[in-house]
Amino acid sequence: MTTLVNLCGKAKNMIVVTGATGGLGGATVEHLLRRVPADRIGVSVRDPGRARHLADRGVRVRQGSYEDPAALRDSFAGAEQVLLVSGNDPAADMVGLHRRAVEAAVEAGAHRILYTSQHGAVPGNPYRPSDVHLATEAILGASGAAWTALRNGAYGPLDQVLGPWQRTGVIAKPEDGPVPYTDRADTAEATAAVLAGDRRFDGPVNLTAPAAVTFDDLAGIASDLTGRTIARVVLDDDQWIADQIATGVPEQMARLMLTYYQAARAGYFAEADPLLAELLGREPHTVADRLAADLAA
């Protein structure tokens, strides 16, 4: 069971964020800068040169990567909290790399480790990255440090999720199921709120949009926004794999993505959670909001 701990009045020290030149990590740091002094923020990045814009604003920038535990320990030094942004290289031993990062944070004396996990990371989920997240959460649980797993809803750009629907008028994907597609900007803002605020969560928590939708729902929303009929076409799994390979997608990657659709249709992502809205203090962006913004861009 998730436990909410009130830390009002406790002295707050440095927050270190990994992956701060990436999309989620970088946006999280930007939101942190609006909440806490820059000298309380550190980042651990592969290439410090790419974080010059943060150093110029007073953020502590140190080199570190999950492949280099010694550098990680140095980049985590003095941190009360460390945010570990999960890796996503399907060819790498991500569990082993995450283990090194957790161990480095513990050795550096971090009091709390936060980890960007995945919504629906439960046993039996056929989407393979779920296994990585579950294994990493187990490592966190055995680490001896306080920890929080932010199980983020799918926050990829909707044009990547839906394909070229604006050009074709069709959302042609395998059979799916309800998913609370979440805005990455909202996820980053909520992550910064957890890092900077007086609320601490022990164990896993879900950060998702407030409603789960299907491709049928999205086709209807897109039709309303554009004033033209956007069709939803369900593709056979094997045919979709063959089509992906024909367009140059590596077969391993295509089969990995198919497990996502299989998990969605089995209901593993169906449960939405109100916590994201609570942390933001407002309603998160809906898929309709995001599609409208894409159309206006």
DRENVEXLO-260985 format. One record per atom (N, C-alpha, C, O): z, y, x. Coordinates in steps of 0.2 Angstrom, whole numbers, plus 5000, padded with zeros to 4 digits. Each point is the difference from the previous one (the first is absolute). Layout:
N
ZYX
...
This chain:
297
500049945004
500050064996
500050065004
500450005005
499250054994
500050065003
500650044999
500250014995
500150025011
500650044999
499950075002
499650015005
500650044991
499950075002
500650025003
500650004997
499450035009
500550035003
500050075001
499550035002
501050014996
500150075001
500350025006
500549985002
499150065002
500250025007
500150075000
500050035006
500250004989
500250075000
500550025005
500549965000
499450095004
500550025005
499949975006
500350025005
499349934996
499949965006
499650045005
499550034998
500749985008
499550045005
499449965001
499949945000
499550105000
499449975000
499750025007
500050065002
499749895001
499750015007
499249994999
499750014995
500149965011
499250005000
499749954996
500349944999
499150084998
499649954996
499449995005
499650055001
500249895000
499449985004
499549964996
500249964997
499250075003
499549974996
499449975004
499850035005
500149914994
499449965004
499450024996
500050024994
499449975010
499350014996
499950074998
499750014995
500650045008
500050074998
499350035000
499950064998
499649915005
499450035000
499549964996
499450014999
500949944997
499649974994
500150034994
500450054999
499349934996
500050034993
500750004997
500250064998
500149895001
500750004997
500550035004
500450044998
499749945009
500550025004
499950085001
500550045000
498949985001
499850075001
500350044994
500350065001
499549924993
500250044994
500750004999
500350054998
500049895004
500850004999
500350055005
500550044998
499349975008
500250055005
499950074997
500550045000
498949974997
499950074997
500550014995
500350064999
499949904996
500550014995
500750005003
500450044998
499749935007
500750005004
500150075002
500550035000
498950005003
500150075003
500250054995
500250055002
499649944991
500250044995
500849994998
500250044996
500149915006
500649984998
500650015005
500650014999
499249985008
500550005005
499750035006
499450015001
501150025003
499750035006
499649965005
500149945000
499450095003
499549965004
500449965006
499849955002
500750085000
500449975006
500449944998
500349975004
499750014989
500349944998
499549954999
500149944998
499250075003
499549964999
499749975007
499850055004
500149894997
499649975005
499549964998
500049974995
499550025009
499449954998
499949965006
500050025006
499849924993
499849955005
499349984998
499849974995
499750055010
499350004999
499749965006
500250015006
499249964993
499649975005
499850055005
500049995006
499750074991
499750055005
500350074998
499950034995
500649995009
500450064999
499550064999
500250054997
499249955007
499550054999
499850024993
499950054998
500149894998
499850014993
500550034996
499950024994
500749985008
500650034997
500250075003
500650034998
499050005005
500150075003
500250054995
500450045001
499249954993
500250054994
500750004998
500350044997
500049905004
500749994998
500550025006
500550044998
499349955008
500450025005
500050085000
500550035002
499050004997
499950084999
500550024995
500250065000
500049904995
500450034995
500849985001
500450014996
499749965010
500749985002
500249934998
500649985001
498949984997
500249924999
500049975007
499650015005
500849944996
500149975006
499449945000
500049964996
499650045009
499449965000
500149955006
500150035006
499949914993
500149955006
499549944999
499849984994
499950005011
499549945000
500449944998
500549985003
499249984993
500349934998
499549964996
499650034996
500449915005
499649954995
500449945000
500449985004
499449984990
500449944999
499949955005
500449955001
499150065003
499849955006
500550015006
500049965005
500350104995
500450025006
500750024998
500250054999
500249895001
500750014998
500450065004
500450034997
499549975010
500350055004
499950074998
500450044999
498949974999
499850074998
500350014993
500250064999
499949894997
500250014993
500850025001
500250054996
500249925008
500750025001
500050075002
500550034998
499149995006
500150075003
499850054994
500350054999
499249934997
499850054995
500450004994
500150044996
500449905003
500550004995
500650035002
500550004996
499650015010
500750025003
500250064996
499750054998
501049955000
500350054996
499950004993
500250044996
499449915001
499850004993
500649974996
500349955002
499950094993
500449974995
499649954995
500249954998
499250075001
499549974995
499449995004
499750055003
499949894996
499449995003
499549984994
500249954996
499350085003
499549974995
499449965004
499750035004
500349914994
499549965003
499449994995
500149974995
499450065007
499449994995
499649945002
499949995006
500149974989
499749935002
499350005002
499650044998
500249915007
499449995002
499649964995
500249974996
499150045005
499649964995
499449975004
499549994997
500549995009
499549965004
500049934998
500549975002
499050004994
500149934998
499949965006
500149945000
499650085006
499949965006
500650005004
500149965005
500450084994
500650005004
500649974997
500049984994
500550005011
500649974997
500550054998
500450035003
499550004991
500350054997
500849995000
500450045001
499849904997
500749984999
500350015007
500550035000
499249945005
500350015007
500050075002
500550025003
499050024995
500050075002
500650044996
500350045003
499749944991
500650044996
500649985003
500550045000
499649895002
500749985003
500150045006
500650025001
498949995003
500250045006
500250074998
500550035003
499250004992
500250074998
500750004997
500450055002
499849904994
500650004997
500549995006
500550045000
499449925005
500549995005
500050065004
500650025002
498950024999
500050065004
500450054997
500450045003
499649964990
500450054996
500749995001
500450045001
499849894998
500749985001
500250025007
500650025000
499149965005
500250015007
500150085001
500450015004
499250034993
500050075001
500650034996
500250065001
500149904995
500650024996
499950034993
500450044998
499049955000
499950034993
500449974995
500249945000
500150104995
500549984995
499649974994
500349954997
499150075002
499649984994
499349995002
499750055003
500049904995
499349995001
499649994993
500249974996
499350085003
499650004994
499349975002
499750015006
500049954990
499449965001
499550014994
500349994995
499150025007
499550014994
499849934998
499549975004
500850004991
499849944998
499450004994
499750055000
500349904996
499450004995
500349984993
500449955000
499450094995
500249984994
499749934998
499549985002
500949984995
499949934998
500149955006
499749945000
500650085005
500249965006
500549954998
500650015001
499249944996
500549944997
499749945002
499449995001
501049955000
499749945001
499549984995
500150014994
499449965008
499449974996
499550054999
499449984998
500650085004
499550054999
499449985005
500149995006
499349994991
499549985004
499750055005
499649985004
500550094995
499850055004
500349995007
500650015000
499049975005
500349985006
500550055004
500549985003
499350084997
500550055003
500750004997
500550025003
499649954991
500749994997
500449965004
500650015001
499149945003
500449965004
500350045006
500649995002
499050055001
500250045005
500650054998
500550005004
499450034990
500550044998
500749964999
500550035001
499449924995
500649964999
500449985007
500650005000
499049975004
500349985007
500350065003
500549995003
499250074997
500350065003
500650024997
500550025003
499549984990
500750014997
500549955001
500650025001
499249925001
500549955002
500350025007
500649995001
499050035003
500250035007
500550064999
500550005004
499350044992
500450064999
500749984997
500550025002
499549934993
500649984998
500549965005
500650004999
499149975006
500449975005
500150045006
500349985005
499550094995
500050045006
500750035001
500250025006
500349984989
500650035001
500050084998
500650024999
498850015000
500050074999
499950004992
499849964997
500450105000
499850024993
499350005000
499750035005
500049954989
499350005000
499750024993
500449984995
499050045004
499750024994
499349985001
499750025004
500149944991
499249985000
499750044994
500249994994
499450055008
499650044994
499449964998
499550005004
500649974991
499449964997
499550044997
500150014994
499450025009
499650054998
499449974996
499749955001
500250084993
499449984996
499450025004
499950045004
499549924994
499450015003
499850075000
499950034995
500050005011
499850075000
499450025004
499950065002
499649894998
499450025003
499650044996
500150014994
499450035009
499650054996
499649964994
499849945001
500250094993
499749964994
499249995001
499849954997
499950095007
499349985001
499949945004
499549965000
501050025004
500049945004
500249944995
499749945001
500750074995
500349954995
499449994995
499949944999
499850114999
499549994994
499349995002
499649974997
500250045010
499350005002
499650064997
500350054998
499049955003
499650064999
499950014992
499450004998
501150004998
499950004993
499750074998
499650004995
500550055009
499750074998
499249995000
499750044996
500149935009
499349995001
499749954995
499450014997
500949935002
499749944997
500250004992
499749974996
500950075003
500249994993
500349944998
500149984994
500149985011
500349934999
500649995005
500050025006
500549954992
500649985004
499949925000
500249974995
499550015010
499849935001
500549965005
499950015006
500649964992
500549975004
500249934997
499849994994
500549975010
500349944997
500550014995
500250064999
500049894997
500550004995
500650035003
500249985005
500150074992
500650035002
500650004995
500049964996
500550085005
500650004996
500350075001
499750045004
500849974992
500350075000
500350015007
500449965003
499550115000
500350025006
500250074999
499650044998
501049985004
500150075000
499850045006
500350015005
499050014995
499750035006
500450075001
500050044995
500249975011
500450055002
499750055005
499749985004
500550084995
499750055004
500450005007
500650015000
499049995005
500350005007
500450065001
500650005003
499250064995
500450065001
500750004996
500550025003
499549954991
500649994997
500549955004
500650015000
499149935003
500449965003
500350035006
500649995002
499050055002
500250045006
500650044998
500550015004
499450034991
500550054998
500749964998
500550035002
499449924994
500649964998
500349975007
500750005000
499049985004
500249975006
500450055004
500649995003
499250074998
500350065003
500750014996
500550025003
499449984990
500650014997
500649955001
500650025001
499249925000
500549955002
500350015007
500649995001
498950025003
500350025007
500450065001
500550005004
499450054992
500350065001
500650014995
500450045001
499649924993
500550014995
500749975001
500149975005
500350044990
500649975000
500149934997
500549974999
498950014998
500049934997
499749955006
499550015003
500849934997
499849955004
500049944996
500449984996
499049985005
499949944997
500149945005
499650005005
500849954993
500049945004
499649944997
500049994994
499649995011
499549954997
499350024998
499950065001
499849904995
499350034998
500150044993
500449994996
499150065004
499950044994
499350014999
499650005005
500250014989
499350014998
499850075000
500450044996
499149985007
499750074999
499349994997
499549995004
500450024990
499449994996
499950064995
500450034998
498949975000
499950054995
500349974994
500249944999
499950104995
500449984995
499649954995
500449974995
499050025006
499649964995
499549955004
499750035005
500349914993
499549955003
499450004996
500050004994
499450005009
499450004997
499549955002
500149985006
499450004990
499549955002
499350045002
500050064998
499549905004
499450035001
499750024993
499650055000
500549914995
499850024994
500350074998
499650054997
501049965004
500350074999
499750055004
499950064997
500049935009
499750055004
499350024998
499850055001
499849904997
499350014997
500150054994
499650045000
500949944996
500050054994
500250075002
499850054997
500749965008
500250065002
499450045003
499950064999
499749905005
499450035004
499550024995
499750055001
500249914993
499650024995
500250074997
499550044998
501149965000
500350064997
499950065004
499850064998
500349945009
499950055004
499350035001
499950055001
499749904999
499350025002
499550014994
499550035000
500849944994
499650014994
499449955000
499550014996
500549945008
499549955000
500349935001
500649995001
499149964997
500349934999
500049975007
499549995004
501150004999
500149965006
500249934998
500549994997
499149965005
500149934998
500449975005
500050015006
500449944991
500449955005
499649945000
500049964994
499850015011
499749945001
500449955004
500250025006
500049934992
500449955003
499549955004
499649974997
500550035010
499649965004
500449935002
500650005000
499049955000
500349935002
500250015007
499750035004
500949944998
500350005006
499549995006
500050035005
499749914994
499649975005
499450055001
499750025006
500050014989
499450045000
500250075003
499750035004
500949994995
500350065003
500149995007
499850055004
500449904999
500149985007
499350005003
499950045005
499649934992
499450005003
499750075000
499650025005
500550024990
499750075000
500350045005
499750045004
501049954997
500350045006
499749985007
499950045004
500149904997
499749975006
499350035001
499850025006
499849984989
499350035000
500050075002
499550025003
501050024995
500050075002
500350015007
500150065002
500149895001
500350015007
500749995001
500350015005
500149984989
500749995001
500249935003
499749954997
500750055008
500249935003
500249964994
500450024996
499549915005
500249964995
500849994999
500250004995
500150015011
500749995000
500350064996
500549994996
499250075005
500350064996
499849994993
500450024996
499049965002
499949994993
500449954997
500350024994
499949935009
500449954997
500850034999
500349984996
499950065009
500650035000
500050054994
500549994996
499050055003
500050044994
500049964993
500350024995
499449925005
500049964994
500749984998
500150004994
500349995011
500749984998
500350054997
500549994996
499350085005
500350054997
499950004992
500450014996
498949985003
499849994993
500449954996
500250004995
499849945009
500449944997
500750024999
500349974995
500050065009
500750024999
500150054994
500549994996
499050055004
500150054994
499949974993
500350014995
499249945005
499849964994
500649964998
500149984994
500350005011
500649954999
500650054998
500549974999
499550095001
500550054998
500550025005
500550024999
499349965008
500550025005
500150075001
500550025003
499150024995
500050085001
500150034993
500050065000
500249914995
500050034993
500650044999
499950054995
500649945008
500650044998
500050075004
500050005006
500150054990
500050075002
500850025000
500449964997
499750095007
500750025001
500150074999
499650045003
501049984994
500150085000
500250035006
500150065000
500149915005
500450035006
499550055003
500350055002
499149944999
499650055003
500050074996
500150055004
499949954990
500150064996
500750035001
500050065000
500549905000
500750035001
500050035007
500350065000
499449915005
500150035007
499650075000
500150045004
499349964993
499650065000
500250054996
499950065001
500549934994
500250054995
499550024995
500050054997
499549915003
499450024995
499649934999
500249955003
499350054993
499649954999
499549995005
499750055002
500349895001
499549995005
499350014997
499850004994
499750005011
499350014998
499749944997
500249945002
499550064992
499749944997
499349995003
499750045003
500149904995
499349985002
499550054997
499550025003
500650014991
499650054997
500050065004
499550035001
501149995001
500050065004
499649995007
499650055002
500549895001
499649995006
499350004999
499650025004
500149944991
499350004998
499750074999
499550015002
500950034994
499850074999
499950045006
499550035001
501049965004
500050035006
499449985004
499650045004
500249894996
499549985004
499350034997
499650015004
500449994990
499450034996
499950075002
499450025001
501150025000
500050075001
499850015007
499850065002
500449905003
499950015007
499250015002
499950015006
